[in-house]
Amino acid sequence: MDIFSIIVIAIGLAMDAFAVSIASGVTIRCFKQRIAFRVAFFFGFFQAIMPVLGWLAGNSFRIYISSFDHWIAFGLLLFIGGKMIYESFYLEEKQKSCNPENILILFTLAIATSIDALAVGLSFSILNLNIIEPILIIGVITFVLSYIGVFIGDKFGSLFENKIEIIGGLVLIGIGIKILLEHLL
């Protein structure tokens, strides 16, 4: 997989964390670098770790699924993207529990927003990709977008968050279609 595709996947994956970071920024009384860094670190770290776990799981059974692996990658990315789009319509519910000053809430949000990355890691394994470069890119992009998201949430409130998740979902669906077409054509 080329670097551009990895960056696009990383941006797509980061949209959940970005949207939650915006919601987190809305909940803090005044912008603090320390809080923005903490949110960005948690989200970036978990977005980088989850693909490794998915990749390790996928490596253990890749031999058995190699003849239809592209369909699995397509299905996973279609599901994840569709889920992101579906969830974007319920952002007000999520916003109520996005206080980044509570470590337990932040930990839970970081895991919840990175579950999609676990499935992407499985897809990377199916495609027989080296995992190091993608996880570094995913982690850094998620960190940067999450940091920016807290700032945007603090400054602009809740204008953008559900639109960002819709875009992220469409990006992941597009990558899934690209993978499927590459194997079928």
Secondary structure, 3 states (H helix, E strand, C coil): CCHHHHHHHHHHHHHHHHHHHHHHHHHCCCCCHHHHHHHHHHHHHHHHHHHHHHHHHHHHHHHHHCCCHHHHHHHHHHHHHHHHHHHHCCHHHHHCCCCCCCHHHHHHHHHHHHHHHHHHHHHHHHCCCCCHHHHHHHHHHHHHHHHHHHHHHHHHCCCCHHHHHHHHHHHHHHHHHHHHHHHHC
